[in-house]
Amino acid sequence: MIHKSAIIHETAKIDSSVSIGPWTYVGADVEIGAGTIIGPHVCIEGPTTLGKNNHVHPYASIGGDPQDKKYAGGKTRLEIGDGNSIREFVSINRGTEQGGNVTRLGNHNLLMAYAHIAHDCIVGDHIIFANNATLAGHVIVRDYAILSGFSAIHQFVIIGEHSFVAHAAMVGQDVLPYVLVSGDPAEPFGINSLGIKRRGFTEEQIAAIKSAYKIIFRQALKITEAIDAIKEKIVAHPEITCMLHALENPSARGIVR
């Protein structure tokens, strides 16, 4: 059902099962998939696609122009997958031509109130953004990461799988998979043990992750030396693969260490 006070651009493509609340604006080149609920006072600008069964709560701003001085009005886009909960006052910007033209949000993510995803960010699946968690441009956030309230991520940083960014952490470098970081500037404080236990990791898997953590952070090794030591001692554990990949392929910002 589309409320009679909603403003829908003639080029918008909206599945017949979509619900749109009062005083919401849906702009040109917006596509909204089946089962999605758009609350009142939402602004969705295009080109933007939302998949199935998303829920966008009041006052969210989706698909606005990137906050980048280089942006000159190019037809960049925002792609949102399925099953996301986008809470009040969340803002997500489209990409820039210089950054690949697209901002992407995956599936089954929870974005709590006032969270922000800037231009050209690539966000995976099953991620939690607590209130006011903020991404600068060009950030990659991988599956099952948790960003606590008021945490802030510098541009071009990579946040690894199953990692945990603590409350108000200021993150200026990559966070490795499974690692918990906290502080300003952020520092490593062990692994996200509780999170991975809840996701069904076995004691053996968790022990392997802890062993890799100790090699990387507690043996005063260079990154290349840590990679060699992990490959020699614990590479047989498949859950370590993403840690090795992150070590071998860091962003230009380096790694929180």
C-alpha positions as CSV (number, residue, x, y, z in Angstrom):
1,M,0.0,0.0,0.0
2,I,1.3,3.5,-0.9
3,H,-0.1,6.3,1.3
4,K,-1.8,9.0,-0.7
5,S,0.6,11.7,0.7
6,A,3.7,9.9,-0.5
7,I,5.4,11.4,-3.6
8,I,6.6,8.8,-6.1
9,H,8.5,9.7,-9.2
10,E,7.0,8.3,-12.4
11,T,10.2,6.4,-13.3
12,A,10.3,4.6,-9.9
13,K,9.7,0.8,-10.1
14,I,7.9,-0.5,-7.0
15,D,6.7,-4.0,-6.5
16,S,3.0,-4.3,-5.8
17,S,3.6,-5.7,-2.3
18,V,5.7,-2.8,-1.1
19,S,4.3,-0.6,1.7
20,I,5.1,3.2,1.6
21,G,4.1,5.4,4.5
22,P,2.9,9.0,4.6
23,W,5.1,12.0,3.5
24,T,7.8,9.8,2.0
25,Y,9.6,10.7,-1.2
26,V,10.7,8.2,-3.8
27,G,12.7,9.7,-6.6
28,A,13.7,8.9,-10.1
29,D,15.4,5.7,-11.0
30,V,14.5,4.0,-7.7
31,E,13.6,0.3,-7.6
32,I,12.1,-1.4,-4.6
33,G,11.6,-5.1,-4.3
34,A,8.9,-7.3,-2.9
35,G,7.9,-7.2,0.7
36,T,9.8,-4.1,1.5
37,I,8.3,-1.6,4.0
38,I,9.2,2.1,3.7
39,G,8.1,4.1,6.7
40,P,6.8,7.7,6.9
41,H,9.1,10.7,6.2
42,V,11.7,8.7,4.3
43,C,13.7,10.1,1.4
44,I,14.9,7.7,-1.3
45,E,16.8,9.2,-4.2
46,G,18.1,7.4,-7.2
47,P,19.6,5.6,-9.0
48,T,19.0,3.3,-6.0
49,T,17.8,-0.3,-5.8
50,L,16.4,-2.0,-2.7
51,G,15.9,-5.8,-2.8
52,K,13.3,-7.8,-1.0
53,N,12.0,-7.6,2.6
54,N,13.8,-4.5,3.7
55,H,12.4,-2.3,6.4
56,V,13.3,1.4,6.2
57,H,12.2,3.4,9.3
58,P,11.1,7.0,9.5
59,Y,13.4,9.9,8.5
60,A,16.0,7.7,6.9
61,S,17.8,9.3,3.9
62,I,18.7,6.7,1.3
63,G,20.6,7.3,-2.0
64,G,21.5,11.0,-1.6
65,D,24.4,12.6,-3.4
66,P,27.8,11.7,-2.1
67,Q,29.4,14.2,0.3
68,D,32.5,14.6,-1.8
69,K,33.7,17.9,-3.4
70,K,34.8,16.0,-6.5
71,Y,31.3,14.8,-7.2
72,A,29.9,16.8,-10.2
73,G,26.5,15.3,-10.6
74,G,27.4,12.0,-12.3
75,K,24.8,9.2,-12.4
76,T,26.3,7.0,-9.7
77,R,24.2,4.5,-7.7
78,L,23.4,2.8,-4.5
79,E,22.6,-1.0,-4.3
80,I,20.9,-2.5,-1.2
81,G,20.2,-6.2,-0.9
82,D,17.5,-8.1,1.0
83,G,16.3,-8.3,4.5
84,N,18.0,-5.2,5.9
85,S,16.6,-3.1,8.8
86,I,17.5,0.6,8.3
87,R,16.4,2.5,11.4
88,E,15.6,6.1,12.1
89,F,17.8,8.9,10.6
90,V,20.2,6.5,8.9
91,S,21.9,8.0,5.9
92,I,23.5,6.1,3.0
93,N,25.0,8.0,0.0
94,R,25.5,6.9,-3.6
95,G,29.0,6.3,-5.0
96,T,31.3,8.6,-6.9
97,E,32.7,8.2,-10.4
98,Q,36.2,8.2,-9.0
99,G,35.4,5.5,-6.5
100,G,33.7,3.0,-8.8
101,N,30.3,4.6,-9.2
102,V,28.6,2.5,-6.5
103,T,27.9,2.2,-2.8
104,R,26.7,-1.3,-1.8
105,L,24.9,-2.7,1.2
106,G,24.5,-6.5,1.3
107,N,21.8,-8.6,3.0
108,H,20.4,-9.0,6.6
109,N,22.2,-6.0,8.1
110,L,21.0,-3.9,11.1
111,L,21.7,-0.2,10.8
112,M,20.6,1.4,14.1
113,A,19.6,5.1,14.4
114,Y,21.8,7.7,13.0
115,A,24.3,5.3,11.4
116,H,26.0,6.6,8.3
117,I,27.4,4.9,5.2
118,A,29.4,7.3,3.0
119,H,30.1,7.1,-0.8
120,D,31.7,4.1,-2.4
121,C,31.6,1.9,0.7
122,I,31.1,-1.8,0.3
123,V,29.2,-3.4,3.2
124,G,28.7,-7.2,3.4
125,D,26.1,-9.3,5.1
126,H,24.9,-9.9,8.7
127,I,26.6,-6.7,10.0
128,I,25.4,-4.6,12.9
129,F,25.9,-0.8,13.0
130,A,25.0,0.4,16.5
131,N,23.7,4.0,17.0
132,N,25.8,6.7,15.3
133,A,28.4,4.2,13.9
134,T,29.9,6.1,10.9
135,L,31.8,5.1,7.8
136,A,33.8,7.6,5.8
137,G,34.1,7.0,2.0
138,H,35.6,3.9,0.3
139,V,35.4,1.7,3.4
140,I,34.9,-2.1,3.1
141,V,33.1,-3.9,5.9
142,R,33.1,-7.7,5.7
143,D,30.4,-10.2,6.9
144,Y,29.4,-10.4,10.5
145,A,31.4,-7.4,11.7
146,I,29.9,-5.3,14.6
147,L,30.4,-1.6,14.8
148,S,29.5,-0.3,18.3
149,G,27.8,3.0,19.0
150,F,29.7,6.2,18.0
151,S,32.5,4.3,16.4
152,A,34.1,6.0,13.4
153,I,36.0,4.4,10.5
154,H,38.5,6.4,8.4
155,Q,38.2,6.3,4.6
156,F,39.8,3.4,2.7
157,V,39.9,1.2,5.7
158,I,38.9,-2.5,5.7
159,I,36.9,-4.0,8.6
160,G,37.4,-7.8,8.7
161,E,35.0,-10.6,9.1
162,H,33.6,-11.3,12.6
163,S,35.5,-8.4,14.0
164,F,34.2,-6.1,16.8
165,V,34.8,-2.3,16.9
166,A,34.1,-1.1,20.5
167,H,32.1,1.9,21.6
168,A,33.5,5.2,20.4
169,A,36.6,3.6,18.8
170,M,38.4,5.8,16.3
171,V,39.6,3.4,13.6
172,G,42.3,4.7,11.2
173,Q,43.6,1.4,9.9
174,D,42.4,-2.1,8.9
175,V,40.8,-4.3,11.5
176,L,41.8,-7.9,11.0
177,P,39.1,-10.7,11.0
178,Y,37.9,-11.8,14.4
179,V,39.8,-9.0,16.2
180,L,38.3,-6.7,18.8
181,V,39.6,-3.1,18.7
182,S,38.9,-0.2,21.1
183,G,40.1,3.2,21.9
184,D,41.3,6.5,20.3
185,P,43.2,5.6,18.3
186,A,41.9,2.0,18.1
187,E,44.2,-0.7,19.4
188,P,43.7,-4.5,19.4
189,F,42.3,-6.1,22.6
190,G,42.0,-9.8,21.8
191,I,39.5,-11.6,19.6
192,N,35.7,-11.4,19.4
193,S,35.3,-14.6,21.3
194,L,31.7,-14.1,22.3
195,G,30.6,-13.2,18.8
196,I,32.2,-16.2,17.2
197,K,30.9,-18.6,19.9
198,R,27.4,-17.3,19.2
199,R,27.9,-18.1,15.5
200,G,28.8,-21.7,16.2
201,F,32.5,-21.7,16.0
202,T,34.0,-24.8,17.8
203,E,36.5,-24.7,20.6
204,E,39.1,-26.0,18.2
205,Q,38.4,-23.2,15.7
206,I,38.5,-20.6,18.4
207,A,41.8,-21.9,19.6
208,A,43.3,-21.7,16.1
209,I,42.1,-18.1,15.8
210,K,43.7,-17.3,19.2
211,S,47.0,-18.9,18.1
212,A,47.0,-16.7,15.0
213,Y,46.2,-13.6,17.1
214,K,49.2,-14.3,19.4
215,I,51.5,-14.7,16.4
216,I,50.4,-11.4,14.8
217,F,50.1,-9.2,17.9
218,R,52.3,-10.7,20.7
219,Q,55.5,-12.0,19.1
220,A,57.0,-8.7,17.8
221,L,57.1,-10.2,14.3
222,K,57.0,-8.2,11.1
223,I,53.9,-8.8,9.0
224,T,55.7,-11.0,6.5
225,E,57.2,-13.1,9.4
226,A,53.8,-13.4,11.0
227,I,52.3,-14.7,7.7
228,D,55.1,-17.3,7.4
229,A,54.6,-18.4,11.0
230,I,50.8,-18.8,10.6
231,K,51.2,-20.8,7.4
232,E,53.7,-23.1,9.1
233,K,51.7,-23.7,12.3
234,I,48.0,-23.4,11.7
235,V,47.2,-23.0,8.0
236,A,45.3,-26.3,8.1
237,H,42.4,-24.5,9.8
238,P,40.2,-23.0,7.0
239,E,38.9,-20.2,9.3
240,I,42.4,-18.7,9.3
241,T,42.3,-18.1,5.5
242,C,40.6,-14.8,5.8
243,M,43.1,-13.6,8.4
244,L,46.0,-14.5,6.0
245,H,44.2,-12.7,3.1
246,A,43.8,-9.6,5.2
247,L,47.4,-9.7,6.2
248,E,48.6,-10.2,2.7
249,N,46.2,-7.6,1.1
250,P,45.9,-4.7,3.5
251,S,44.6,-1.3,2.5
252,A,47.1,1.6,2.0
253,R,46.2,2.6,5.6
254,G,47.9,-0.4,7.2
255,I,46.7,-2.6,10.0
256,V,45.6,-1.8,13.6
257,R,48.5,-3.4,15.5
